[in-house]
Amino acid sequence: MINEPSVDVMIRKLGTEEEPISRYALCTIAAKRARQIIEMEKNLGVHDSTGKDKELLSACKDIADGKVIVAKD
């Protein structure tokens, strides 16, 4: 379970006051970002994962830091 960053913080970062995103949307966005991180590491040839965050935690931190935005279709 990821306690930090909190779910509420990530929801506020991705949504707006008028249109907050759902927890389901947050999960799909975080999963997509984690897959992007995995693909980037694979392309760079990174194999050593000792001492680094898991990809999903890195994705959540990116969301909380405002590095991920949601584009509506």
N, C-alpha and C positions, 0 to 999 in steps of 0.2 A: 504494500500500500504506500502511496506517495502522500506524505503529509505536508511537504514543503516543496514547491509552492502550493498554496491551497487551491482547491477547486474554485472557490468564490473569486479569488484574485484572477485566475485564468479566464473565468467567464466574463468578468468585468473588462479585461483587456481585449477580448475578442468581440464582445457585443457592444451595444450602445445602451444608453439609459432608456430609450424608447423601445428598442428591440434587443433584449438580451438573448444570447444564444442558449440553447438547451444543453444539458449535460451530455446528451447523445451526440450533438454536434461537436462538443469539446472532445469527446472520445475519438470521433472519426478524424478530427483535425490533428490531434496529438499522434494518433496512429500513422497518419499519412506523413507527418513530419519525422517520426521515428524511422519509417521506411526510407525517407530521403536521406537521413543520416547514415543508415546502414549502407545504402547504395553509394554514398560519397566515400565512406570508409573502404568499401569493397574496391571502388575505382582507384583509390589512393594506395591500396595494398596494405592497409592497416590491419594487422592480425593480433597484436598484443593488446589485450583489454584489461590488464592488471592495473588497478589504481584509477580507472576512469569510470565515469558514470555509465549506467546502462542507457541505451538509446532512447527509451521512453522517458526517463528522467531528464535527459538532455533536451528532448522535445518539449517537455513541460516547462523547463527553465527558459527555453527560447520563447515560449508563449508568454510567460510571466514577464519577461524582459521586453516584450513588445517587438521582438524580431520576426514574429509570424503575424500576418494579417489575413483576413478572410475576404476573398473577392466573391461577390455575389454574381451568379450567372443571370 
